[in-house]
Amino acid sequence: METRQFKAESKRLLEMMIHSIYTHKEIFLRELISNSSDAIDKLYFKSLTDDKVGLNKEDFAIWITADKDTRTLKIADNGIGMTEEELENNLGTIANSGSLKFKTENKLEEENQIIGQFGVGFYSAFMVAKKVTVISKAYGSDKAYQWESEGVDGYTITETEKKNAGTEIILELLEDTDDENYTDFLDQYRLKSLVKKYSDYIRFPIKMEVTHSRPKEMSDEDKEAGKTPEYEEYIEVETLNSMTPLWKKNKTELKDEDYKHFYTEKFYDYSEPLRYAHVKNEGNANYNALLYIPSKAPFDFYSKEYEKGLQLYSNGVLIMDKCADLLPDYFSFVKGLVDSEDLSLNISREMLQHDRQLKVIAKSIEKTISNELKKMLKNDREKYEEFWKAFGLQLKYGIYSDYGMNKEKLQDLLMFTSSKEKKLVTLDEYVTGMREEQKFIYYATGDSVERIEQLPQTELVKENGFEILYLTDNIDEFAIKSIIKYKDKEFKSVSADDLGLESTEKQEEIKAKEEENADLLKELSEALDGKVSKVILSQRLKSHPVCITSEGEISLEMEKVLNSMPNGQKITAQRVLEINPEHEIFGKLKSMKESGDKEKLGKYAKLLYSQALLIEGMNIENPVEFSNLICELM
């Protein structure tokens, strides 16, 4: 029996196949099943015009047989089979695809679902097998042939016996090593899980004899005696795959429960999704998709360990479990899958080439998700608010990242707690409810709504009857500053130096008082020794004696956030101490100035500054000094 040699380039490619092309060895089963599916598809296609085939679609199947005693795994089909010449051409020359040739010769459209493109998937078997045997009989032929190889050293082809058309691939598995447990691929539960994971939607049944155990029948006497039943094994033929993907069914034949059940089963979530979308897209991007918005964030969602991405299928075969390129970061909470026949796959069918088609699909999916969220916001406010509490932070990160490039896509989805009724409102709802004379969208920052409510800086805005957005997440102010304007309305912090609310008369009155008390304010500022850029009389305070605000782009809240980051540089906002000229404390300060008690005035300055920091929710530098000052001045 003559051993035939692989062509030189094929030999090198085979070595690559075994050692480097495939990332996971388990992929071999997906590839062999896909090849069997292609072989059946070819004969099924022929049966549509050739009555002699004598098989209906229901008669076709793929069989998996595992034998632990001989360490062999067999994948068999009743497809079109191969002649000796085809065995030589398809298996002797790597990357010569019989499937691709068949599609080209028969001018098949994509719906015929011939999967193979490159003719390399078969050789993934050598990642797990020391010997591969292929027994095949071509449809319409009287002869069957056996192809056999132990890898790069070559192969043999001999005539053999086989009753019906089809192909059997028999793998003699490698011995186990410290790193690899090849015996695992003979375990029925492992095989079932791999079929479910990668080949669940192959459109022909994948069958396997599965061993179960059941209790033996017991006599009434044994039952009464409370004896433990004995168990017996029995074999049952199971179909391992679902065959028809849910996403390829017509929407009219599916119920709400079907979609929800698919989600909880497929994505291991005990909670039902808030919303789903079943997409059948044709045009620039041909694909089917099922997209789900979960009701709760995974425990690791806001951590580095979380992996975003949609499952990616090509003709019902799983290509990637999490394709990150299909989702922008701000929609990383979405779960689901995409099935497309237009993808450019690499030869291992494991990863995608970064082609235009993938980007087109991703852009279309992004638009779908955005539309679904807007529909939920408009038609089911309660559910949207539930979504917002789980994933709103991610949308705000999306606005801040990439220098605000995505703000137009996301700003209408934002929500913040409002000072009116303490409920969530959108930016559109805020602007729609603005009074005619209102110039700005006012906001206040703090650790919680309760803390913000007590901020002295909110008094003037509230007195004018204007609504305030309460920003309680670290990212909030960064996101707001990235938006800059919403519907031509600028955002304005209640701590800003100019709120646009002070009357000219009031401004002139304060200015006159500042000039009158310029020396006092200068001494207070000097006593704080550079902790503030200046001390001024406040136009915003009504009942509180003091508050701290900032000048420039860095606010006090942004200072807190930036300085809390690991390895962050020490950043300080330009702080301004504001004193209420109408409060009795200001009269006390004036008295100390007039009496010439500069030392005591300095202590009051430090005390008021520390008080303002505490109100703002910031740490004071010297708590002991603060405590001593209170005791001394009391």
C-alpha positions, 0 to 999 in steps of 0.5 A: 500500500503506497503512502502518498505525500502531502504537497510541500505547501500543504505539509507546512499548512498542516503543521500550522493547523495542528500547532497554531491556527486554532486557539481552542482544540475543542473547535475540531468537533465544530469543523467536522460537524460543519463538513458533514452538514455541507456533505448532506446539503450537497446531496439534499440539493441534488435530491431536489432535482433527482428523484433517484436520491430517494431521501427526504430532508427528514432522512438526513442526519449526522451521527457521533459515536464515542468508544472509550475502549478503543479511544475513537470518536466517529462523526458520520453522515449520509451526505454526498460522499467522496470519490477516490479522486475527491479524497485525493483532491480535497484531503490530499491538498489542504485548502482545496475546498470541495464546498466552495467549488460546489457552491460556485459550480451550482451557483448557489445562493447563500440560503443553501447554507453550504458552510465550508469555504477554505477546506482546512477545517477537516485538518483540525482533527489532527489537534486531538487525533494521532490517526484519522481515518475517512471512509467515504462512498460517493452518491451514485458510485459502486465503490467506497474508499478509505483515506488514512493519515497519521499527520504530516508524514502522508496518507494512504487511499485504499478501496473498502466496503461501505453500504450507503453513500456518505462519509465516516470520520474516525479519530483515534485520540492522542494520549492524555498529557499533563496539559491536555485531557483528550479523553474528555472528548469521549465523554458524552456530556462533554460532546453534548455541550460542545454540540450545543455550544458550537453546532446547535443550529446546524439544520440537520439533526446531530444524533448520538446514543446516550447512556442513561441510568434508571432504577430497576423494577422492585417487588412490593416486598422490597418496597415495603422493606425499604430496600434501596433500588438497584440501577440499570443502564439503558441507551437512548438515541438523542438529537443534540441540536435545536436545528432551527435558530429562533432568530430565523423563525418568523416573528409571527410564530413566536411569543413573548415567552419564547424570546424570554425563555431563550434569553434566560437559557442562553445567557444564564440570567435568572431575571427576564430581560427588560426589552428585546429586539428581533432584527432581520436586516437586509441591504448593506448588511444582511444579518439576523439578530436577537438583542436583549437589554438585561434588567440587572447589571452583572456583578462584574459589569463595572470591573475590568474582568467584564467582557462585552460582546455579542455571540457571532454566528455564520450560517448558524455556526458559532464563530465567536462567543463574544464579539466585542467589535459589534458593540460600542462600550456605552452599549456593552450591557446588551446581550444577544447574538448576530448571524450573518452570511456575509462575514469575511472569516479567516481560515480557522473560522475562529476570528473575523478579519476586520472588514467593512461588513462587520463595521456596517453590521455594528453601526446598524446594531448600535442604531437599533439599540438606541431606538429600542432605548428611546422607545422604552423611555417614551412608552414604558417609563417605569422599565426605563428608569429600572434600566437607568438605575442599572446601566445609566452610569455606562451611558454617562461614561459613553458621553465623557469618553472619546472627548464627547464625540458620542454626545449627540447619540446619548444625551437624550437618554440621560436622566438626573434627579430633579429638585422638583419632586425628587424624581428622574427627568431627562434633559429634554423634560428639563428644558421643556419645563424651563421658565421663559426668563431662565437662561441656564440648565442649573445643576448641583453636585454631591454624594447624595440627593440629601447632601445636595439639598442642604448645600448653601449654593442652591438657595438663590436658584431655588428662591427664583423657582428654577429647577436644579439637576442633582448630579450624584455620580462621580462621572456626572459633571465630566459628562455634563461638561462634555455636552456643553450645551443642550438645545442651545441652553448652557449648563451652569453649576450652582457653585459658578461665579455668575449664576445669571440671576443677580439683579444689576442693583444687587450686584452694585450693592455687593460691589460697594460693600466689597469695596467698603470692606476690602481690607477685611476681605484681604486679611481673611484671605491672607489668614488662609495662606493660599488655600483660597484664591480670594474671599468675597461677599456672596450674592447667592447665600440667603440663610447660610453664613458661608460657602466655598465655590470655585473659579475656572474649569475644575470644580470642587467636585471634579477635584474630589473625583480626580484626586481619588483616582489611583496614581492621580496627580494632585489637582486643586480647584481655584477655591473661593470663600464666599461670606453672606453679608446679611448674616450676623457672622459678617457683623462679628468679623467687622467688629474684630477688624475694627477692634484690631484683633487680627489673630482672632480674625485669622482663627475665624477665617480658618474656622469658616473655611473648614466649615465650608469644606465640610458642607461641601463634603470635602475633607479638612486638612487639620481636624484637631486644629478645627476642633480646638478652634471651635472650643476656643471661640465658643 
